[in-house]
């Protein structure tokens, strides 16, 4: 894809971006360099590369769940702005003031 195919000023207008002529020229040059690079990448032989290949091996790190004592409910609820019984009271998303 040639860089001349993209009108940077038109795309900026569609995106409602106010670009100066200097910015249009600079971003056009950057976009052109990016598209040249993409064209070079498209020429690489990747037929033998699996679609999910990773450069670095990945693995999940798992740990055992350990039961630990937590804070007392009353201690925690003392700091709540509002409470209802032994629960935090939060405003409804619609129709209730905080």
N, C-alpha and C positions, 0 to 999 in steps of 0.2 A: 504494500500500500504506500503510495507516494504521499509525502507530507503536504503537497499542494492540493490534495483532495479535501482537506478540512479547512473551512473558513473559521478561524478562531474568533473573529469579531462577531460572526453570526451565532456561533455556539454560545459566546458570552452573552449576547443579547437574549437568546432563549433561556439562559440560566439567570437572567436579570442581574448580570454582573457588569458594573461600569468599569471598563478597562480603558486605560489611556493608550494612545497609539504605540507608545514605547512598550507597554505591557503586552499588547497584541503581538508585537514583533518578537519580544523575548519569549513569550509562551509558545508562539508559533515555531520558533527555533527549537525550543525544548521538546515540543511535541514531535517535530520532525526527527530529532535525534532519537527519541523514544521509539518511533515507528521504524526507523532504520534498524535499531537494536532488535525489535520484535521480528522484523523480516530475517535478520541473521539467525535468531533462535529458531524460526520456522524451518530453516534449512538443516538443522541438526538431525542426525538419524536416531529417532527415538522409537522405532518399531519394536525393538526388543525390550523396552522398558515397561514394566507393569504399571498400570494406571495408579496404583496405590503405593508405589515404591517410595521409601523414605530414605533420606541421606543418613540420618542418625537413627539407631534402633530406639524404639519407644517401648516403655513398659509402665504399668500402673504400680504405684507404690502403695502397698496395703499395710495396715497396722491392725493389731487386735484392739477391739473395743474394751476399754477398761472402765468399770463402774467406779465413779468417784462421787464423793458427797457434793451436793450442790448447795446454793444459798437457801436459807430458810424463806418460805413463801411470804411471811409477814414482813420480813426485813426488806424483801424486794418490793412489795406492794406499798411500803411506806413512801417510796420515791415516785409512785405513779401519780400523774396529774389527776386522773379519775379512776375509780375502781368500782366494781359491782360485785359485792361478796368477795370471793377469793380470786377474782379475775381482773385483768386490766380492762377498762372501759375505753373503747376507741369510737370516734365518730363514724357514722355511716358515710359512705362515699357521697351519696346524694340525699338531700333532704334533712340533714341534721347539722346544727351548728356545733362547733367544737366547744 
